[in-house]
């Protein structure tokens, strides 16, 4: 027995082989994990749209548009793998949104 701040405490012996805290749950059951324990990275996205109108006459004009999706080209990672039995459990192997995409458009209105 050892004393810590005047209190006496006994250390419990760990029984090897009988510790079921990290056992896999039975088939078709969810186990005892709490809700919302898998946290995903947040997604903040910046989309830009730039446009310009060129007027030639009263009835004709040329419209130019450029759309930039995920303009900062920031990687937004997906959810971690939640399958406990797989070797990739807890790893993130995909992205939630695609990389930067640029779309250009030209329209002649008359």
C-alpha positions as CSV (number, residue, x, y, z in Angstrom):
1,X,0.0,0.0,0.0
2,X,1.2,3.5,-0.8
3,X,-0.1,6.8,0.6
4,X,-0.8,9.9,-1.5
5,X,-1.6,13.0,0.5
6,X,-2.6,11.1,3.6
7,X,-4.9,8.7,1.8
8,X,-4.2,5.0,1.4
9,X,-4.9,3.4,-1.9
10,X,-4.6,-0.1,-3.3
11,X,-3.4,-0.7,-6.8
12,X,-5.5,-3.2,-8.8
13,X,-3.7,-5.9,-10.7
14,X,-4.5,-5.9,-14.4
15,X,-5.6,-9.4,-15.4
16,X,-3.9,-10.0,-18.8
17,X,-6.2,-11.6,-21.4
18,X,-9.4,-10.7,-19.5
19,X,-9.5,-7.0,-20.4
20,X,-12.4,-6.5,-22.8
21,X,-12.3,-2.7,-23.1
22,X,-10.9,-2.8,-26.6
23,X,-12.7,-5.8,-28.0
24,X,-14.6,-5.6,-31.2
25,X,-18.4,-5.5,-30.7
26,X,-20.6,-8.4,-31.7
27,X,-21.8,-8.7,-35.3
28,X,-24.6,-6.3,-36.3
29,X,-24.2,-4.2,-33.2
30,X,-22.8,-0.7,-32.9
31,X,-20.9,-1.0,-29.6
32,X,-20.9,1.7,-26.9
33,X,-19.3,4.6,-28.7
34,X,-20.8,8.0,-28.1
35,X,-22.5,10.2,-30.7
36,X,-20.5,12.5,-32.9
37,X,-17.1,11.2,-31.9
38,X,-15.8,11.4,-35.5
39,X,-14.9,15.0,-36.2
40,X,-14.4,16.1,-39.8
41,X,-12.3,19.1,-40.9
42,X,-14.3,22.2,-41.6
43,X,-14.9,23.4,-45.1
44,X,-14.5,27.1,-46.0
45,X,-14.8,27.7,-49.8
46,X,-14.2,30.8,-51.9
47,X,-16.0,31.0,-55.2
48,X,-15.6,34.1,-57.4
49,X,-17.5,35.3,-60.5
50,X,-16.1,38.1,-62.6
51,X,-18.0,39.6,-65.5
52,X,-17.7,42.4,-68.0
53,X,-20.2,43.8,-70.6
54,X,-19.0,45.3,-73.8
55,X,-21.7,47.4,-75.5
56,X,-21.2,47.9,-79.3
57,X,-24.6,49.5,-80.2
58,X,-27.9,49.9,-78.5
59,X,-29.0,46.4,-79.5
60,X,-25.7,44.4,-79.5
61,X,-23.4,43.6,-76.6
62,X,-20.8,41.1,-75.7
63,X,-20.8,39.5,-72.2
64,X,-17.7,37.9,-70.8
65,X,-17.8,35.9,-67.5
66,X,-15.2,34.0,-65.6
67,X,-16.1,31.7,-62.7
68,X,-13.5,30.5,-60.3
69,X,-14.6,27.7,-58.0
70,X,-12.4,27.0,-54.9
71,X,-10.4,30.0,-56.0
72,X,-7.8,29.7,-53.2
73,X,-7.2,26.0,-54.2
74,X,-7.4,24.9,-50.5
75,X,-7.6,21.2,-49.9
76,X,-10.8,20.3,-48.0
77,X,-10.3,16.8,-46.6
78,X,-13.2,14.3,-46.4
79,X,-14.4,12.2,-43.5
80,X,-12.1,9.7,-41.8
81,X,-12.6,6.0,-42.4
82,X,-14.9,4.8,-39.7
83,X,-14.7,1.0,-40.4
84,X,-13.0,-0.3,-37.3
85,X,-11.8,-3.6,-38.7
86,X,-10.0,-2.1,-41.7
87,X,-6.3,-1.2,-41.6
88,X,-7.2,2.4,-42.8
89,X,-9.4,3.1,-39.7
90,X,-9.3,6.7,-38.8
91,X,-7.4,7.9,-41.8
92,X,-8.6,10.4,-44.4
93,X,-8.1,9.2,-47.9
94,X,-10.3,11.6,-50.0
95,X,-11.2,15.2,-50.4
96,X,-14.7,16.6,-49.8
97,X,-14.6,19.2,-52.7
98,X,-12.8,19.1,-56.0
99,X,-9.7,21.2,-56.7
100,X,-9.8,24.7,-58.3
101,X,-12.1,24.8,-61.4
102,X,-12.2,27.7,-63.8
103,X,-15.1,28.3,-66.2
104,X,-15.0,31.0,-68.9
105,X,-18.0,32.1,-70.9
106,X,-18.6,34.5,-73.8
107,X,-22.1,35.5,-75.0
108,X,-23.0,37.8,-77.8
109,X,-26.5,39.3,-77.4
110,X,-28.2,41.1,-80.2
